[in-house]
């Protein structure tokens, strides 16, 4: 059975959601952040040298990166769903967006989180970080347009992946001026599979 090493309030929530949408059976191994430092526990270092979540185990396969885990799960258990065909005209855009989420969009959000903890010492960097976050959110708003999902009429791994970014950005109202992204996020969070994943994964609050 698929085993997901899940860290509370983390990227691994998207893996649980993907598995609920796929309909595959899986087991959750819970890991809890340190309540003061908010860092992942040492128990994750026993699973993968980086000590990060998510980590997916499936027999002899161990996958640690979110995009790679989503790609593996969809290819192995998706029955042709949740991704365009490799030889289709949509595949390149799908693959680019899948890598874009962690490769580009997540960095300014993480910088904003860490620099914000510096208080006045980090204030000079605030405008530049805010500008970068705005750039990426505008890009995502353009990519989504008026479609129901990022790849059109059908949900895909891109949606599982990008929703976490939008949740993180929206902690302080970052989607207020981007109504298509705000409405999209509400739709994703209302999906039964999303809600089931939160129920199984435990309390989920990126603003905590």
N, C-alpha and C positions, 0 to 999 in steps of 0.2 A: 504493500500500500504506500501511496505517496505520503511523505512526512514533511511538514512545513515547520521550520524553526521560526517562531513568530515572536517579535518584540513589540510590546505595547506601544501605541502611538508612533508607529513607524511605517516605512515603505512596505513592510511585509503584509499590511492589510490588503494591498492591491492583489497579492497572490491568492489570498483567501477568497476575495471577490471573484477573481478569474476562475478558480476551481469551482465555486458555486455556479457560475454561469455555464461552465463546461459540463458540470454534473458528475465530476469524478469523485470517488471516495478519497478522503484524505484524513490524516491524523495531524493534530496540532501539538507541537512541543512549545510550551509557554516559557518565555524569558521576560523578566521584568527589569525596567530601567532602575538605576539607583535613584531614589526619591529626591536626593539633594543635587547630585551632579547631572542627572538625566542621561548619564552614559549607559551603554549596554553592559550587562554583567559579564564576568569572566567565563560563565558557562558557554557563551557563544564561541569563545576561543577554542573550546574542545571540539567544536563542530567544523569550524573553518578558521584558518590562520588570521584572517582579517577581523574576526570577532564581530561581524556585522550581520544584520538581518535584512532581507530574508535569505534563508538557505533552504533549498528544496532537495530532499533525498528521495530517490526512486530506485530502489535496488542498488546497483553499483554506481548510479549516476548521482553526482553531487553538484548542484548549481547554486552560485552565490549572488550573481548580479540580477537585478530585477528584470531587465530587458531579456537577458539570456534565459531566465527562468520562465518568463511568459512565452517566449519563443518555443522553448522545449515543451512546455505543457500543451500549447496549442497544436504544435506539430504532432505530438505523441497521442494526445487524447481528444483533440478538437474535432476530429472527423471532417476536416475541410472547412470548419467554421472559424470565425474570429481572425482570419487573415486572408488577404487576396491570394490567389494562385501565384506561385513563383514566376510564371511566365506571363502574367497579366500586366496590363499597362499601369495598374494601380500599385503594383508591388513596391516599386522604388520609393514612391511617396510614403507608403506604409512603413517601409524599413527605415527611411530617414526620420520620420516622426518618432518611431519607437526608440531610436538611439538619441534623438534630440532631447528627450525629456530629462535624462540624467546627464547627457553629455554637455548640454548648454543651459537648459532652463533652470535646473535645480541649483546651480552654482550661486547666482545672485540671491536666491532665497536663503541659502545656507549662510552666505556672507551677512545678510541682513540679520539673521538670528544671532550669529556670534558677535558681530560688531555691536549689535544692540545691547549686549550684555556688558560692554565696556563703558556704557554711560557717556559722559562728556568726552572721554578720551577717544571714542569712536565717532563722535558727531561729525567731524570733517568728511568722513567717508559716506555719510548718510545720503546726500543728494546724488552721488554717483551710483550708489547701490539702488536707490529708488528709481533712477533713470533706467538702469539695466532691467529691473523687474518690470517696469512699465513697457519697455521695448518687447520683452518676451511675451507678456500678456497680450499686447496688441497683435503680435505675430500669431498667437494662438487664436485670438478672436477672428483674425482674417482667415486662418486655416479652417476654422469651423464654419464660418459664415452662417447661413440659415439652415444648415444640414442638421438632422437629428443626432448624428454621430460624426466623428472626425473623418471616417472613411466613407461617409455617405448615409445610406439608409440602413446599414447593418452595423451592429456593435462589433468592435474588434479589440485586439490587445492594446492598441493605441489608447482607447478609451479607459481601459483598466489602469494604464500607466499614467496618463496625463491628469486624471482626476485627482490624484494625490497632490500634484503640483498646484492645481486650482484650489484645493482645500487649504494647502499651506499659505497660498497667496491671499486667501479670503479671510484668514484669521483676524486681520485688522481692516476688513472691508475692501480689500484690493480689487474686487470685481464690481464695485459699485458703479463704475462708469463703463462697464462692458456688459450690457444686458444679455447678450447672447451667451456669454460664458456663464453668467450667474444663473440663467435659466437652464442651461445645460447641466450645471453642477446639481441643481435641484432635481433634475430628471434622473441623473445617475444615482443620486443618493436615495431616490424613491424606488429604485428597482428592487424587487424581492430578493434577488441574489445578493445585492449589495447589503441589504439589511440583514440577511441571514449570515453573511460573512462577519458583520459587526457583532451580531449576537454570539457567534461562535468564538470570535477573536477577543471579546471582552471590551471594556470601556475604551472608546476611541475619541480623543479630543486633542487635536494638534495645538490648541491654544493653551494646553495645560502647562 
